[in-house]
Amino acid sequence: MKLCSIASGSSGNCIFVGSEQTNLLVDAGISAKKIEYGLDRIDIKPDTIQGILITHEHSDHISGLGVMARRYHIPIYATYETAMAFRASKYLGKISDELINYIEPDKTFMINDISIEPFSTSHDAANPVCYTMQVDNNKLGIATDLGKYDDYILSKLGGSDLLLIEANHDINMLMVGKYPYYLKQRILGERGHLSNDSSAELICKLMDKNKHQQIILAHLSKENNYDELAYETVLCELDRLGTLSSDFKLSVARRDAPSDLVMI
């Protein structure tokens, strides 16, 4: 399996996931032009994308969905509530009924050779999900816009060889920043986003010294975080708890440009 973050941040999110038989996108929250550019960087033709998995209906996850789906006739996978929410959005344009496939949290489905399990999150959206995907014994997990994590989230992401995990904000930067009070409270709340500290705690609980694991920090806020701070926060916590291993690799997804292609 392979993964490339085409863009990941508060201004737009799109992730490519592929296998020998299948090419997928998770979210399409940037322009179709930028998605096409990102795919071209990893030698993937847009007309080979076989599905777009939507996590939720916020604009930074769906803004390019209408154009991509219509231009390349790509099936869309989303919960019923999420689909109803994005179809009500005027700026996406009309999306054909035949392209939309309804999914449910905790119900695994297949797209060719990839087994996909959506799982619920507490984010402030209609019925948001994140995803794990598996081909044979290789498993990857994509988890952003979490708000919080609990035993349920841990059970879904456990055993992953590759994890793309939210590290949205540094709490101190957020609190002294220019955001209005209500927005700070939303971000900090259980229906908001994971801080660097919470992300570090989650990653520590998911570490498995019997696996060669790769972790990608994602969905960083432009105003309330920066790459080096998120990276060092997680690395220091892993080191403090003695969970670092020589088989571990940590990186940060770029906000507005494609990151390196990662293979498992």
N, C-alpha and C positions, 0 to 999 in steps of 0.2 A: 504494500500500500504506500501511497505517497500523498503529501499534503503541502499546499502552498497558500499562505495567507496573501491574498491579492491586496487587501486593505483591512486594517483592523483598528478601530478607534471610535470616538464619540461622533465623528463626522461621516463615518461610513464603514461597512463591514462586508467582506466577501471572501470566502475561503474555497479553494479547490481541493477536492479529495478524489483520488483515482486508484484504480487497481489495473490488473492486466486486461480486464474486460470492460471496465466501467469508468466513466468520467462524470463527476457530480460537482455542484456548487452548494455550499451552505450559505444562504442569504445572498442578496443582490442589492446591497445598500449604497452602491456607487453607480455612476453612469455606465451605460452599456459600453461606451467607448473605452472607459477605464478598465472594465472587465475584459473586453477583447484584448486590450493591450497587455494586461496581466497574464492572460492565457497564452498570448503569443510569446511572452518571455519564457514560458516553460514548454513551448512547442505543442500546445494543445489548440486544436481548432474549435471555435465556438459551436459549430454544428455537430460536434461529437459529444457535447454535454447531454446526458441522458436524464437529468433531473436537477431541480433546484429545491433544496430542503430549506424551508423557512422556519426560523426560530420564533419570531413574533412580528407584529405589524408596525413597529416604530420605523420612522422614515430612514434611519441610518442602517436599516436591514432590508428595506424593500424598494428603495427609490429607483433602482434600475430594473426591477422585476418585470414590469409590463413590457418594456422594449425588448428585453432578452427573450422572454417567453414568446412574444409574437414574432420576432425576427427569426428565431431558430426553432420555433414550435417545440419548446422544451416543457415537459411535464413539471408541474409544481406539486410539492408535498407540504401540507400544513394541516394543523388542527382545524376543525370546522369553524371554531370561533375566530381563529386567526385569519382564515380565508374570508369570512364575512367582514372582518374589520378592514382588511386591505382592499377588498372589492368595493367597499364604500368610499375609498379614497379617490377623489376625482383626478388627481394628477397622475395616477398610474395608467389611465385609459382602460378600455374594455379588455378583459381577459376571458377567453373562451372557457365555457364550462368544461369542455372535454380535456382541458389541460390540467384541471385541478383534481388532485387526489387527496382525500381526507385521511389523516392519520390520527392515532390516539396515543397518549402517553402510556408507556409500559407495554405496548403491543409492537413486537418486532415485525418488520417486513423486509422483503428482499428487493433490491434492484440489481438484476443480473447476479453477480457473484458476491455482492456486498450485503451483509446482514446489518440492518439498521434498527437501533432501538431509540425512540424518542423518550425523554423523561422530563417530568414537570419541574419548573422553577417557580420561585415566588415573585418574579419580576412583575412590575405593574403594567401588564398587558392582558389581552383577552383570555388566552389560554396558552401561555408560552411554554416552549420546550427547548431542551438542548439534545444533543445526539451522541451516542457511541456507535461506532461502526467496526465491523469485524470481517476479515477474510481469513479462513482457516484459523490459525492460532495467533494472528496479528490483530491487535485491537487498538483503536485510537478513540479518544474522547474530546469533544468540543464543548466547552462550558463557559459561556460569557453571559452577562446580564443576569447574574445569579441572585443578587440581593443578599442571600445568606447560603450557607451550606449546612447540611445535617447528615444523619446516618443514611438517609435515603440517597442523597447525592453521592456520598462516599461509596455506597453499594453499587451504584451505576457506573461510576468512573473507575472503580477498583480493578486492578489487573491490566490497566492500559499500558501499552508500550510507548505511546505518544499521546501527550495531553496538551491541548491548547486551552489555557485557563485565564480567566479574567484577572487583571490587576489594574483596576480602573483609576484609582486615585491614592494620593498620599493624604492622610487625614489632616495633617497640619497645613499643607498647601491649600486644601479645600476650605478649611475653617477660616484662614486669613485672606482668602481670595475674594474676588469681586462678585461671586454668585450671590443672588438674594437668599435670605434665610430659608424660605420655603423650599428652594431647590437644593440647598445644602442638606436639609432634613430628608428630602426625598432620596438623594444619593446615598446618604448614610443609613437609611432605613432598610428593613428586611425586604422591601420590594424594589430596592435600588440597585446598587452595584457593590462588588467586593473591593475593599481597599487593598493596598499592597500587603499590609499586615495579615488580613484575613486570607488573602491568596496564599501567602507563605505558610500559614497554619494548615490550609487545605492541602497544599502540595506535600507538606511534611507527612500528613496522614496517608497520602496516596503513594508514598515512596515504597518501592519494593527492591531490596538489594539483590534479589534473585533475577531481576530483569535489567536489561540495558534500556533505560528509560530516557526519553527526550521530552522536555517541557518547554512550551512556548508561551510566554506571557503576552496577553492580548487585551484589546479594547482599552488601551491607555487613554486617559483624558488629556487633551491638548493643553488645557488650562491648569490642571491639578496634578500633573504627574510628568515624569520624564523617564526615558529608557534606563539610564544608569541607576536612578533611585529605585525603580521597581526591581531591577536585576539584583542590586546589592541587598535590598531588603529581604528578598527570597533566599539568596545565597547565604546571608548571615544567619538566618533562622535555621536553615538546613544544617549549617556548620555547628551552630549552637546545640542542636539536638542530636548531633552525631549521625545524621541520616545521609550525608554525602557519600557517594561511592565513585570509583573510577569509571564506572559505566554510565554515569549520569551526565546529561548535557542540557544546559539551560540557555535559552535565547529569548529575544523580544521581537514580536511582530511589528513591522513598521506601520505607522498610522495611514499613510497615504501613498504607499508604493508597494510593489510586490516584494515579499521576503524570499529567502532561499527555499528551494524545494527540499523537503525533508522526506526521507525514505525509511520505512520499517519493514 
